[in-house]
């Protein structure tokens, strides 16, 4: 299964969110912040990988491909 640009961006953002809440939890020593973020991150990732390729995702991937061509 090939990961498209929408899924890659979702993974990067959710990884950043988990790291952010892990840092907050480590500083405050209250791990409810991190544990609370796990559910929303899991749902977000599952949606990104199970959502059908609708017109919004296709439009996002098309824009990303066009930007990639301009950079080269």
mmJSON file of the N, C-alpha and C atoms, coordinates in Angstrom:
{"data_MODEL":{"atom_site":{
"group_PDB":["ATOM","ATOM","ATOM","ATOM","ATOM","ATOM","ATOM","ATOM","ATOM","ATOM","ATOM","ATOM","ATOM","ATOM","ATOM","ATOM","ATOM","ATOM","ATOM","ATOM","ATOM","ATOM","ATOM","ATOM","ATOM","ATOM","ATOM","ATOM","ATOM","ATOM","ATOM","ATOM","ATOM","ATOM","ATOM","ATOM","ATOM","ATOM","ATOM","ATOM","ATOM","ATOM","ATOM","ATOM","ATOM","ATOM","ATOM","ATOM","ATOM","ATOM","ATOM","ATOM","ATOM","ATOM","ATOM","ATOM","ATOM","ATOM","ATOM","ATOM","ATOM","ATOM","ATOM","ATOM","ATOM","ATOM","ATOM","ATOM","ATOM","ATOM","ATOM","ATOM","ATOM","ATOM","ATOM","ATOM","ATOM","ATOM","ATOM","ATOM","ATOM","ATOM","ATOM","ATOM","ATOM","ATOM","ATOM","ATOM","ATOM","ATOM","ATOM","ATOM","ATOM","ATOM","ATOM","ATOM","ATOM","ATOM","ATOM","ATOM","ATOM","ATOM","ATOM","ATOM","ATOM","ATOM","ATOM","ATOM","ATOM","ATOM","ATOM","ATOM","ATOM","ATOM","ATOM","ATOM","ATOM","ATOM","ATOM","ATOM","ATOM","ATOM","ATOM","ATOM","ATOM","ATOM","ATOM","ATOM","ATOM","ATOM","ATOM","ATOM","ATOM","ATOM","ATOM","ATOM","ATOM","ATOM","ATOM","ATOM","ATOM","ATOM","ATOM","ATOM","ATOM","ATOM","ATOM","ATOM","ATOM","ATOM","ATOM","ATOM","ATOM","ATOM","ATOM","ATOM","ATOM","ATOM","ATOM","ATOM","ATOM","ATOM","ATOM","ATOM","ATOM","ATOM","ATOM","ATOM","ATOM","ATOM","ATOM","ATOM","ATOM","ATOM","ATOM","ATOM","ATOM","ATOM","ATOM","ATOM","ATOM","ATOM","ATOM","ATOM","ATOM","ATOM","ATOM","ATOM","ATOM","ATOM","ATOM","ATOM","ATOM","ATOM","ATOM","ATOM","ATOM","ATOM","ATOM","ATOM","ATOM","ATOM","ATOM","ATOM","ATOM","ATOM","ATOM","ATOM","ATOM","ATOM","ATOM","ATOM","ATOM","ATOM","ATOM","ATOM"],
"id":[1,2,3,4,5,6,7,8,9,10,11,12,13,14,15,16,17,18,19,20,21,22,23,24,25,26,27,28,29,30,31,32,33,34,35,36,37,38,39,40,41,42,43,44,45,46,47,48,49,50,51,52,53,54,55,56,57,58,59,60,61,62,63,64,65,66,67,68,69,70,71,72,73,74,75,76,77,78,79,80,81,82,83,84,85,86,87,88,89,90,91,92,93,94,95,96,97,98,99,100,101,102,103,104,105,106,107,108,109,110,111,112,113,114,115,116,117,118,119,120,121,122,123,124,125,126,127,128,129,130,131,132,133,134,135,136,137,138,139,140,141,142,143,144,145,146,147,148,149,150,151,152,153,154,155,156,157,158,159,160,161,162,163,164,165,166,167,168,169,170,171,172,173,174,175,176,177,178,179,180,181,182,183,184,185,186,187,188,189,190,191,192,193,194,195,196,197,198,199,200,201,202,203,204,205,206,207,208,209,210,211,212,213,214,215,216],
"type_symbol":["N","C","C","N","C","C","N","C","C","N","C","C","N","C","C","N","C","C","N","C","C","N","C","C","N","C","C","N","C","C","N","C","C","N","C","C","N","C","C","N","C","C","N","C","C","N","C","C","N","C","C","N","C","C","N","C","C","N","C","C","N","C","C","N","C","C","N","C","C","N","C","C","N","C","C","N","C","C","N","C","C","N","C","C","N","C","C","N","C","C","N","C","C","N","C","C","N","C","C","N","C","C","N","C","C","N","C","C","N","C","C","N","C","C","N","C","C","N","C","C","N","C","C","N","C","C","N","C","C","N","C","C","N","C","C","N","C","C","N","C","C","N","C","C","N","C","C","N","C","C","N","C","C","N","C","C","N","C","C","N","C","C","N","C","C","N","C","C","N","C","C","N","C","C","N","C","C","N","C","C","N","C","C","N","C","C","N","C","C","N","C","C","N","C","C","N","C","C","N","C","C","N","C","C","N","C","C","N","C","C","N","C","C","N","C","C"],
"label_atom_id":["N","CA","C","N","CA","C","N","CA","C","N","CA","C","N","CA","C","N","CA","C","N","CA","C","N","CA","C","N","CA","C","N","CA","C","N","CA","C","N","CA","C","N","CA","C","N","CA","C","N","CA","C","N","CA","C","N","CA","C","N","CA","C","N","CA","C","N","CA","C","N","CA","C","N","CA","C","N","CA","C","N","CA","C","N","CA","C","N","CA","C","N","CA","C","N","CA","C","N","CA","C","N","CA","C","N","CA","C","N","CA","C","N","CA","C","N","CA","C","N","CA","C","N","CA","C","N","CA","C","N","CA","C","N","CA","C","N","CA","C","N","CA","C","N","CA","C","N","CA","C","N","CA","C","N","CA","C","N","CA","C","N","CA","C","N","CA","C","N","CA","C","N","CA","C","N","CA","C","N","CA","C","N","CA","C","N","CA","C","N","CA","C","N","CA","C","N","CA","C","N","CA","C","N","CA","C","N","CA","C","N","CA","C","N","CA","C","N","CA","C","N","CA","C","N","CA","C","N","CA","C","N","CA","C","N","CA","C","N","CA","C","N","CA","C","N","CA","C","N","CA","C"],
"label_alt_id":[null,null,null,null,null,null,null,null,null,null,null,null,null,null,null,null,null,null,null,null,null,null,null,null,null,null,null,null,null,null,null,null,null,null,null,null,null,null,null,null,null,null,null,null,null,null,null,null,null,null,null,null,null,null,null,null,null,null,null,null,null,null,null,null,null,null,null,null,null,null,null,null,null,null,null,null,null,null,null,null,null,null,null,null,null,null,null,null,null,null,null,null,null,null,null,null,null,null,null,null,null,null,null,null,null,null,null,null,null,null,null,null,null,null,null,null,null,null,null,null,null,null,null,null,null,null,null,null,null,null,null,null,null,null,null,null,null,null,null,null,null,null,null,null,null,null,null,null,null,null,null,null,null,null,null,null,null,null,null,null,null,null,null,null,null,null,null,null,null,null,null,null,null,null,null,null,null,null,null,null,null,null,null,null,null,null,null,null,null,null,null,null,null,null,null,null,null,null,null,null,null,null,null,null,null,null,null,null,null,null,null,null,null,null,null,null],
"label_comp_id":["UNK","UNK","UNK","UNK","UNK","UNK","UNK","UNK","UNK","UNK","UNK","UNK","UNK","UNK","UNK","UNK","UNK","UNK","UNK","UNK","UNK","UNK","UNK","UNK","UNK","UNK","UNK","UNK","UNK","UNK","UNK","UNK","UNK","UNK","UNK","UNK","UNK","UNK","UNK","UNK","UNK","UNK","UNK","UNK","UNK","UNK","UNK","UNK","UNK","UNK","UNK","UNK","UNK","UNK","UNK","UNK","UNK","UNK","UNK","UNK","UNK","UNK","UNK","UNK","UNK","UNK","UNK","UNK","UNK","UNK","UNK","UNK","UNK","UNK","UNK","UNK","UNK","UNK","UNK","UNK","UNK","UNK","UNK","UNK","UNK","UNK","UNK","UNK","UNK","UNK","UNK","UNK","UNK","UNK","UNK","UNK","UNK","UNK","UNK","UNK","UNK","UNK","UNK","UNK","UNK","UNK","UNK","UNK","UNK","UNK","UNK","UNK","UNK","UNK","UNK","UNK","UNK","UNK","UNK","UNK","UNK","UNK","UNK","UNK","UNK","UNK","UNK","UNK","UNK","UNK","UNK","UNK","UNK","UNK","UNK","UNK","UNK","UNK","UNK","UNK","UNK","UNK","UNK","UNK","UNK","UNK","UNK","UNK","UNK","UNK","UNK","UNK","UNK","UNK","UNK","UNK","UNK","UNK","UNK","UNK","UNK","UNK","UNK","UNK","UNK","UNK","UNK","UNK","UNK","UNK","UNK","UNK","UNK","UNK","UNK","UNK","UNK","UNK","UNK","UNK","UNK","UNK","UNK","UNK","UNK","UNK","UNK","UNK","UNK","UNK","UNK","UNK","UNK","UNK","UNK","UNK","UNK","UNK","UNK","UNK","UNK","UNK","UNK","UNK","UNK","UNK","UNK","UNK","UNK","UNK","UNK","UNK","UNK","UNK","UNK","UNK"],
"label_asym_id":["A","A","A","A","A","A","A","A","A","A","A","A","A","A","A","A","A","A","A","A","A","A","A","A","A","A","A","A","A","A","A","A","A","A","A","A","A","A","A","A","A","A","A","A","A","A","A","A","A","A","A","A","A","A","A","A","A","A","A","A","A","A","A","A","A","A","A","A","A","A","A","A","A","A","A","A","A","A","A","A","A","A","A","A","A","A","A","A","A","A","A","A","A","A","A","A","A","A","A","A","A","A","A","A","A","A","A","A","A","A","A","A","A","A","A","A","A","A","A","A","A","A","A","A","A","A","A","A","A","A","A","A","A","A","A","A","A","A","A","A","A","A","A","A","A","A","A","A","A","A","A","A","A","A","A","A","A","A","A","A","A","A","A","A","A","A","A","A","A","A","A","A","A","A","A","A","A","A","A","A","A","A","A","A","A","A","A","A","A","A","A","A","A","A","A","A","A","A","A","A","A","A","A","A","A","A","A","A","A","A","A","A","A","A","A","A"],
"label_entity_id":["1","1","1","1","1","1","1","1","1","1","1","1","1","1","1","1","1","1","1","1","1","1","1","1","1","1","1","1","1","1","1","1","1","1","1","1","1","1","1","1","1","1","1","1","1","1","1","1","1","1","1","1","1","1","1","1","1","1","1","1","1","1","1","1","1","1","1","1","1","1","1","1","1","1","1","1","1","1","1","1","1","1","1","1","1","1","1","1","1","1","1","1","1","1","1","1","1","1","1","1","1","1","1","1","1","1","1","1","1","1","1","1","1","1","1","1","1","1","1","1","1","1","1","1","1","1","1","1","1","1","1","1","1","1","1","1","1","1","1","1","1","1","1","1","1","1","1","1","1","1","1","1","1","1","1","1","1","1","1","1","1","1","1","1","1","1","1","1","1","1","1","1","1","1","1","1","1","1","1","1","1","1","1","1","1","1","1","1","1","1","1","1","1","1","1","1","1","1","1","1","1","1","1","1","1","1","1","1","1","1","1","1","1","1","1","1"],
"label_seq_id":[1,1,1,2,2,2,3,3,3,4,4,4,5,5,5,6,6,6,7,7,7,8,8,8,9,9,9,10,10,10,11,11,11,12,12,12,13,13,13,14,14,14,15,15,15,16,16,16,17,17,17,18,18,18,19,19,19,20,20,20,21,21,21,22,22,22,23,23,23,24,24,24,25,25,25,26,26,26,27,27,27,28,28,28,29,29,29,30,30,30,31,31,31,32,32,32,33,33,33,34,34,34,35,35,35,36,36,36,37,37,37,38,38,38,39,39,39,40,40,40,41,41,41,42,42,42,43,43,43,44,44,44,45,45,45,46,46,46,47,47,47,48,48,48,49,49,49,50,50,50,51,51,51,52,52,52,53,53,53,54,54,54,55,55,55,56,56,56,57,57,57,58,58,58,59,59,59,60,60,60,61,61,61,62,62,62,63,63,63,64,64,64,65,65,65,66,66,66,67,67,67,68,68,68,69,69,69,70,70,70,71,71,71,72,72,72],
"pdbx_PDB_ins_code":[null,null,null,null,null,null,null,null,null,null,null,null,null,null,null,null,null,null,null,null,null,null,null,null,null,null,null,null,null,null,null,null,null,null,null,null,null,null,null,null,null,null,null,null,null,null,null,null,null,null,null,null,null,null,null,null,null,null,null,null,null,null,null,null,null,null,null,null,null,null,null,null,null,null,null,null,null,null,null,null,null,null,null,null,null,null,null,null,null,null,null,null,null,null,null,null,null,null,null,null,null,null,null,null,null,null,null,null,null,null,null,null,null,null,null,null,null,null,null,null,null,null,null,null,null,null,null,null,null,null,null,null,null,null,null,null,null,null,null,null,null,null,null,null,null,null,null,null,null,null,null,null,null,null,null,null,null,null,null,null,null,null,null,null,null,null,null,null,null,null,null,null,null,null,null,null,null,null,null,null,null,null,null,null,null,null,null,null,null,null,null,null,null,null,null,null,null,null,null,null,null,null,null,null,null,null,null,null,null,null,null,null,null,null,null,null],
"Cartn_x":[0.843,0.0,0.887,0.66,1.439,0.779,1.585,1.08,1.047,-0.114,-0.221,0.154,0.165,0.608,-0.291,-1.591,-2.53,-2.193,-1.896,-1.573,-0.226,0.747,2.051,1.913,1.164,0.984,0.269,-0.711,-1.429,-0.485,0.401,1.359,2.306,2.807,3.714,3.031,1.816,1.099,0.792,0.303,-0.043,1.195,2.31,3.557,3.964,3.842,4.151,3.248,1.965,1.015,1.387,1.721,2.106,3.37,4.343,5.579,5.282,4.447,4.078,3.427,2.439,1.761,2.653,3.591,4.539,5.457,5.877,6.728,5.956,4.716,3.891,3.689,3.407,3.186,4.45,5.589,6.856,7.167,6.92,7.205,6.276,4.989,4.016,3.874,4.438,4.332,2.865,2.027,0.618,0.364,0.347,0.306,-1.086,-2.068,-3.403,-3.402,-2.517,-2.413,-2.063,-1.033,-0.575,-1.602,-2.137,-3.114,-4.383,-4.769,-5.943,-5.73,-4.501,-4.225,-4.137,-3.873,-3.729,-4.998,-6.143,-7.407,-7.654,-7.506,-7.776,-6.765,-5.515,-4.504,-4.803,-5.192,-5.528,-6.701,-7.736,-8.9,-8.5,-7.671,-7.229,-6.438,-5.523,-4.723,-5.596,-6.504,-7.378,-8.262,-8.736,-9.539,-8.707,-7.459,-6.602,-6.333,-6.223,-5.9,-7.125,-8.293,-9.483,-10.418,-10.194,-11.066,-10.87,-11.96,-11.864,-11.269,-10.773,-10.112,-11.168,-11.74,-12.795,-12.204,-13.064,-12.596,-11.67,-11.853,-10.987,-9.58,-9.49,-8.18,-7.5,-8.256,-7.686,-7.164,-7.904,-7.485,-6.197,-6.116,-4.915,-3.72,-3.89,-2.793,-2.366,-3.314,-2.993,-2.171,-2.575,-1.815,-0.411,-0.303,1.003,1.899,1.335,2.104,2.558,1.705,2.067,3.196,3.139,4.207,5.517,5.448,6.64,7.284,6.459,6.98,7.646,7.089,7.656,9.002,9.187,10.438,11.564,11.254,12.288,12.737],
"Cartn_y":[-1.178,0.0,1.24,2.096,3.322,4.411,5.119,6.208,7.478,8.126,9.363,10.56,11.738,12.946,13.281,13.042,13.305,12.449,11.18,10.275,10.625,11.004,11.402,12.617,13.612,14.82,14.498,13.612,13.208,12.548,11.701,11.034,12.048,12.995,14.012,14.858,15.287,16.134,15.371,14.139,13.373,12.991,12.764,12.505,13.745,14.906,16.151,16.381,16.061,16.217,15.288,14.041,13.097,13.545,14.029,14.519,15.726,16.64,17.823,17.434,16.531,16.127,15.278,14.537,13.781,14.736,15.81,16.806,17.5,17.905,18.54,17.591,16.336,15.353,15.119,15.103,14.901,16.085,17.299,18.501,18.595,18.352,18.497,17.234,16.125,14.825,14.402,14.849,14.467,13.824,12.511,11.775,11.705,12.36,12.4,13.18,14.175,14.926,13.98,13.183,12.262,11.171,10.585,9.511,10.019,11.249,11.835,12.088,12.369,12.638,11.356,10.234,8.979,8.612,8.784,8.417,9.252,10.559,11.417,11.18,10.937,10.659,9.331,8.329,7.028,7.157,7.874,8.06,8.81,9.822,10.614,9.76,8.953,8.102,7.041,6.456,5.436,6.04,7.256,7.924,8.176,8.602,8.905,7.665,6.512,5.304,4.526,4.816,4.087,4.937,6.23,7.105,6.82,6.824,6.616,7.866,7.704,8.8,9.761,10.592,11.508,12.724,13.619,14.744,15.679,15.817,16.704,16.128,14.83,14.188,14.188,13.947,13.982,15.378,16.41,17.791,18.098,17.641,17.857,17.167,15.907,15.164,15.783,16.314,16.948,18.218,19.038,20.254,19.905,18.867,18.448,17.976,17.236,16.753,17.921,18.928,20.097,20.884,21.035,21.741,20.979,19.662,18.834,18.991,19.095,19.275,20.636,21.667,23.01,23.104,22.342,22.381,21.743,20.7,19.99,20.794],
"Cartn_z":[0.0,0.0,0.0,-0.946,-1.048,-0.206,0.539,1.374,0.527,0.499,-0.27,0.608,0.008,0.707,1.894,1.751,2.851,4.062,3.827,4.924,5.551,4.725,5.261,6.175,5.705,6.506,7.81,7.758,8.966,9.958,9.477,10.361,10.992,10.203,10.747,11.819,11.547,12.499,13.779,13.656,14.855,15.658,14.989,15.71,16.501,15.882,16.582,17.777,17.622,18.728,19.88,19.561,20.62,21.345,20.598,21.224,22.105,21.614,22.388,23.712,23.667,24.892,25.79,25.214,26.033,26.797,26.147,26.815,27.929,27.64,28.675,29.85,29.55,30.61,31.418,30.753,31.461,32.371,31.88,32.674,33.883,33.671,34.756,35.602,35.117,35.789,35.946,35.012,34.974,33.614,33.577,32.322,31.719,32.338,31.744,30.433,30.306,29.05,27.901,28.108,27.068,26.798,27.849,27.683,27.004,27.302,26.658,25.175,24.786,23.375,22.551,23.185,22.442,21.681,22.313,21.676,20.423,20.528,19.37,18.246,18.597,17.581,16.883,17.646,17.065,16.094,16.485,15.618,14.347,14.485,13.339,12.343,12.838,11.957,11.294,12.057,11.476,10.377,10.581,9.552,8.298,8.485,7.335,6.491,7.129,6.377,5.908,6.45,6.016,5.164,5.112,4.318,2.836,2.128,0.683,0.056,-1.106,-1.801,-2.349,-1.473,-1.907,-2.619,-3.061,-3.872,-3.103,-1.796,-1.016,-0.901,-0.675,-0.581,-1.945,-3.008,-4.352,-4.685,-4.296,-4.547,-3.782,-2.528,-1.726,-2.372,-2.779,-3.396,-4.717,-5.474,-6.743,-6.511,-5.541,-5.231,-4.763,-3.949,-3.439,-4.586,-5.533,-6.678,-7.554,-7.723,-8.526,-7.868,-6.551,-5.839,-5.96,-5.902,-6.001,-7.38,-8.432,-9.786,-9.934,-9.295,-9.393,-8.695,-7.631,-6.877,-7.674,-8.426,-9.204,-10.34],
"occupancy":[1.0,1.0,1.0,1.0,1.0,1.0,1.0,1.0,1.0,1.0,1.0,1.0,1.0,1.0,1.0,1.0,1.0,1.0,1.0,1.0,1.0,1.0,1.0,1.0,1.0,1.0,1.0,1.0,1.0,1.0,1.0,1.0,1.0,1.0,1.0,1.0,1.0,1.0,1.0,1.0,1.0,1.0,1.0,1.0,1.0,1.0,1.0,1.0,1.0,1.0,1.0,1.0,1.0,1.0,1.0,1.0,1.0,1.0,1.0,1.0,1.0,1.0,1.0,1.0,1.0,1.0,1.0,1.0,1.0,1.0,1.0,1.0,1.0,1.0,1.0,1.0,1.0,1.0,1.0,1.0,1.0,1.0,1.0,1.0,1.0,1.0,1.0,1.0,1.0,1.0,1.0,1.0,1.0,1.0,1.0,1.0,1.0,1.0,1.0,1.0,1.0,1.0,1.0,1.0,1.0,1.0,1.0,1.0,1.0,1.0,1.0,1.0,1.0,1.0,1.0,1.0,1.0,1.0,1.0,1.0,1.0,1.0,1.0,1.0,1.0,1.0,1.0,1.0,1.0,1.0,1.0,1.0,1.0,1.0,1.0,1.0,1.0,1.0,1.0,1.0,1.0,1.0,1.0,1.0,1.0,1.0,1.0,1.0,1.0,1.0,1.0,1.0,1.0,1.0,1.0,1.0,1.0,1.0,1.0,1.0,1.0,1.0,1.0,1.0,1.0,1.0,1.0,1.0,1.0,1.0,1.0,1.0,1.0,1.0,1.0,1.0,1.0,1.0,1.0,1.0,1.0,1.0,1.0,1.0,1.0,1.0,1.0,1.0,1.0,1.0,1.0,1.0,1.0,1.0,1.0,1.0,1.0,1.0,1.0,1.0,1.0,1.0,1.0,1.0,1.0,1.0,1.0,1.0,1.0,1.0,1.0,1.0,1.0,1.0,1.0,1.0],
"B_iso_or_equiv":[0.0,0.0,0.0,0.0,0.0,0.0,0.0,0.0,0.0,0.0,0.0,0.0,0.0,0.0,0.0,0.0,0.0,0.0,0.0,0.0,0.0,0.0,0.0,0.0,0.0,0.0,0.0,0.0,0.0,0.0,0.0,0.0,0.0,0.0,0.0,0.0,0.0,0.0,0.0,0.0,0.0,0.0,0.0,0.0,0.0,0.0,0.0,0.0,0.0,0.0,0.0,0.0,0.0,0.0,0.0,0.0,0.0,0.0,0.0,0.0,0.0,0.0,0.0,0.0,0.0,0.0,0.0,0.0,0.0,0.0,0.0,0.0,0.0,0.0,0.0,0.0,0.0,0.0,0.0,0.0,0.0,0.0,0.0,0.0,0.0,0.0,0.0,0.0,0.0,0.0,0.0,0.0,0.0,0.0,0.0,0.0,0.0,0.0,0.0,0.0,0.0,0.0,0.0,0.0,0.0,0.0,0.0,0.0,0.0,0.0,0.0,0.0,0.0,0.0,0.0,0.0,0.0,0.0,0.0,0.0,0.0,0.0,0.0,0.0,0.0,0.0,0.0,0.0,0.0,0.0,0.0,0.0,0.0,0.0,0.0,0.0,0.0,0.0,0.0,0.0,0.0,0.0,0.0,0.0,0.0,0.0,0.0,0.0,0.0,0.0,0.0,0.0,0.0,0.0,0.0,0.0,0.0,0.0,0.0,0.0,0.0,0.0,0.0,0.0,0.0,0.0,0.0,0.0,0.0,0.0,0.0,0.0,0.0,0.0,0.0,0.0,0.0,0.0,0.0,0.0,0.0,0.0,0.0,0.0,0.0,0.0,0.0,0.0,0.0,0.0,0.0,0.0,0.0,0.0,0.0,0.0,0.0,0.0,0.0,0.0,0.0,0.0,0.0,0.0,0.0,0.0,0.0,0.0,0.0,0.0,0.0,0.0,0.0,0.0,0.0,0.0],
"pdbx_formal_charge":[null,null,null,null,null,null,null,null,null,null,null,null,null,null,null,null,null,null,null,null,null,null,null,null,null,null,null,null,null,null,null,null,null,null,null,null,null,null,null,null,null,null,null,null,null,null,null,null,null,null,null,null,null,null,null,null,null,null,null,null,null,null,null,null,null,null,null,null,null,null,null,null,null,null,null,null,null,null,null,null,null,null,null,null,null,null,null,null,null,null,null,null,null,null,null,null,null,null,null,null,null,null,null,null,null,null,null,null,null,null,null,null,null,null,null,null,null,null,null,null,null,null,null,null,null,null,null,null,null,null,null,null,null,null,null,null,null,null,null,null,null,null,null,null,null,null,null,null,null,null,null,null,null,null,null,null,null,null,null,null,null,null,null,null,null,null,null,null,null,null,null,null,null,null,null,null,null,null,null,null,null,null,null,null,null,null,null,null,null,null,null,null,null,null,null,null,null,null,null,null,null,null,null,null,null,null,null,null,null,null,null,null,null,null,null,null],
"auth_seq_id":[1,1,1,2,2,2,3,3,3,4,4,4,5,5,5,6,6,6,7,7,7,8,8,8,9,9,9,10,10,10,11,11,11,12,12,12,13,13,13,14,14,14,15,15,15,16,16,16,17,17,17,18,18,18,19,19,19,20,20,20,21,21,21,22,22,22,23,23,23,24,24,24,25,25,25,26,26,26,27,27,27,28,28,28,29,29,29,30,30,30,31,31,31,32,32,32,33,33,33,34,34,34,35,35,35,36,36,36,37,37,37,38,38,38,39,39,39,40,40,40,41,41,41,42,42,42,43,43,43,44,44,44,45,45,45,46,46,46,47,47,47,48,48,48,49,49,49,50,50,50,51,51,51,52,52,52,53,53,53,54,54,54,55,55,55,56,56,56,57,57,57,58,58,58,59,59,59,60,60,60,61,61,61,62,62,62,63,63,63,64,64,64,65,65,65,66,66,66,67,67,67,68,68,68,69,69,69,70,70,70,71,71,71,72,72,72],
"auth_comp_id":["UNK","UNK","UNK","UNK","UNK","UNK","UNK","UNK","UNK","UNK","UNK","UNK","UNK","UNK","UNK","UNK","UNK","UNK","UNK","UNK","UNK","UNK","UNK","UNK","UNK","UNK","UNK","UNK","UNK","UNK","UNK","UNK","UNK","UNK","UNK","UNK","UNK","UNK","UNK","UNK","UNK","UNK","UNK","UNK","UNK","UNK","UNK","UNK","UNK","UNK","UNK","UNK","UNK","UNK","UNK","UNK","UNK","UNK","UNK","UNK","UNK","UNK","UNK","UNK","UNK","UNK","UNK","UNK","UNK","UNK","UNK","UNK","UNK","UNK","UNK","UNK","UNK","UNK","UNK","UNK","UNK","UNK","UNK","UNK","UNK","UNK","UNK","UNK","UNK","UNK","UNK","UNK","UNK","UNK","UNK","UNK","UNK","UNK","UNK","UNK","UNK","UNK","UNK","UNK","UNK","UNK","UNK","UNK","UNK","UNK","UNK","UNK","UNK","UNK","UNK","UNK","UNK","UNK","UNK","UNK","UNK","UNK","UNK","UNK","UNK","UNK","UNK","UNK","UNK","UNK","UNK","UNK","UNK","UNK","UNK","UNK","UNK","UNK","UNK","UNK","UNK","UNK","UNK","UNK","UNK","UNK","UNK","UNK","UNK","UNK","UNK","UNK","UNK","UNK","UNK","UNK","UNK","UNK","UNK","UNK","UNK","UNK","UNK","UNK","UNK","UNK","UNK","UNK","UNK","UNK","UNK","UNK","UNK","UNK","UNK","UNK","UNK","UNK","UNK","UNK","UNK","UNK","UNK","UNK","UNK","UNK","UNK","UNK","UNK","UNK","UNK","UNK","UNK","UNK","UNK","UNK","UNK","UNK","UNK","UNK","UNK","UNK","UNK","UNK","UNK","UNK","UNK","UNK","UNK","UNK","UNK","UNK","UNK","UNK","UNK","UNK"],
"auth_asym_id":["A","A","A","A","A","A","A","A","A","A","A","A","A","A","A","A","A","A","A","A","A","A","A","A","A","A","A","A","A","A","A","A","A","A","A","A","A","A","A","A","A","A","A","A","A","A","A","A","A","A","A","A","A","A","A","A","A","A","A","A","A","A","A","A","A","A","A","A","A","A","A","A","A","A","A","A","A","A","A","A","A","A","A","A","A","A","A","A","A","A","A","A","A","A","A","A","A","A","A","A","A","A","A","A","A","A","A","A","A","A","A","A","A","A","A","A","A","A","A","A","A","A","A","A","A","A","A","A","A","A","A","A","A","A","A","A","A","A","A","A","A","A","A","A","A","A","A","A","A","A","A","A","A","A","A","A","A","A","A","A","A","A","A","A","A","A","A","A","A","A","A","A","A","A","A","A","A","A","A","A","A","A","A","A","A","A","A","A","A","A","A","A","A","A","A","A","A","A","A","A","A","A","A","A","A","A","A","A","A","A","A","A","A","A","A","A"],
"auth_atom_id":["N","CA","C","N","CA","C","N","CA","C","N","CA","C","N","CA","C","N","CA","C","N","CA","C","N","CA","C","N","CA","C","N","CA","C","N","CA","C","N","CA","C","N","CA","C","N","CA","C","N","CA","C","N","CA","C","N","CA","C","N","CA","C","N","CA","C","N","CA","C","N","CA","C","N","CA","C","N","CA","C","N","CA","C","N","CA","C","N","CA","C","N","CA","C","N","CA","C","N","CA","C","N","CA","C","N","CA","C","N","CA","C","N","CA","C","N","CA","C","N","CA","C","N","CA","C","N","CA","C","N","CA","C","N","CA","C","N","CA","C","N","CA","C","N","CA","C","N","CA","C","N","CA","C","N","CA","C","N","CA","C","N","CA","C","N","CA","C","N","CA","C","N","CA","C","N","CA","C","N","CA","C","N","CA","C","N","CA","C","N","CA","C","N","CA","C","N","CA","C","N","CA","C","N","CA","C","N","CA","C","N","CA","C","N","CA","C","N","CA","C","N","CA","C","N","CA","C","N","CA","C","N","CA","C","N","CA","C","N","CA","C","N","CA","C","N","CA","C","N","CA","C"],
"pdbx_PDB_model_num":[1,1,1,1,1,1,1,1,1,1,1,1,1,1,1,1,1,1,1,1,1,1,1,1,1,1,1,1,1,1,1,1,1,1,1,1,1,1,1,1,1,1,1,1,1,1,1,1,1,1,1,1,1,1,1,1,1,1,1,1,1,1,1,1,1,1,1,1,1,1,1,1,1,1,1,1,1,1,1,1,1,1,1,1,1,1,1,1,1,1,1,1,1,1,1,1,1,1,1,1,1,1,1,1,1,1,1,1,1,1,1,1,1,1,1,1,1,1,1,1,1,1,1,1,1,1,1,1,1,1,1,1,1,1,1,1,1,1,1,1,1,1,1,1,1,1,1,1,1,1,1,1,1,1,1,1,1,1,1,1,1,1,1,1,1,1,1,1,1,1,1,1,1,1,1,1,1,1,1,1,1,1,1,1,1,1,1,1,1,1,1,1,1,1,1,1,1,1,1,1,1,1,1,1,1,1,1,1,1,1,1,1,1,1,1,1]
}}}
